[in-house]
């Protein structure tokens, strides 16, 4: 998996119930053709990322096919999740 671009937006909690800050990332990424996840239409990864005083973590993610906006039923490998977490930590501000 190679991240080739992103968009990020801070999400606002109008109720004030949630602790910390939340960010929504849309990551554009490439995977090799031999990967089960490969799509010729391109892929996006939607990530909800949380930042509190004590931790930074991924709350939720979805893999989306670009052309159809269809959510694919795939889970990331642990090393891919670590890559995504590191990327979000580096780029959320």
N, C-alpha and C positions, 0 to 999 in steps of 0.2 A: 504494500500500500504506500502510495506517495501522495502527500497533500500538495495540491498545485495552486490553491487559492482559497480565500474565505471571505465571508461577510459576518460581522458580529454586531449585535444590538443588545443594549442593556434592557432587561425587562423590568417594568415597574410594578410593584405590589401596592395597589390603591388601598388595600385593607390594612397594611402594616403588620400582617400576621407572620409573614415569612422572615426569618432571620437572615442577615447578610444580603448579598446582591446576587442576582441571577442574570445570566447572559445566554442569548440564543445564538449559536454558531451555525452557519451553513458552510460546510467544508466541501470543496471540490477535490476529488481525489481520483487517482488512476490505480488500476490493478492490472496485472498481467493477463493476457488472453486465456491462459490455462487455468486461471483462478475461477472457482465456482461462482464467485461474486461478479465476474466480468459481465458488462453490458455494453454493447456497441453504441447505445444511446447516451452513455455517460451516467455518472452516479453523483449523488450528494449525500452528505452525512449531516443530519440535523442533530445538534447536541445542545442540551440544556445543562449549563455549567453553573455551579454554585461556589460563591466565595464568602467565607465567614472569617472571623478573627482566627479561628483555630484550624480551618482546613479549606482546601480547594478540591472540588470533586465533580465528577460527571454524575448528574442526577438521572439523565435519560438520553437515549440516542435512537435515531431511526435512520435506516439506509433507504434512500429514495432514488428511484430511476428518474432521471431528468426529463425525458420526453413525455412520460405519462403521469408523473408525480405519484406513482404507485409506491407504497411502502413495501419493501422487500422483507421477507421473513428470514433474515440472517442475523447471526450474532457475531460480534468481533472476537478475534482471538485475544487472550490476555495481553500479549505483547502489542497488539494493535490498539487496545484500550489504553495502555501506557503511553503509546505514541500520541494518541489523541489528547489525553490528559496533559501531557507535557506541552503540546501545541497550544491548547487552550490557556494554560497557565502563562505561557509566553505572550499570547496575543489578545487577552481579554481587555486590556486598557489601551 
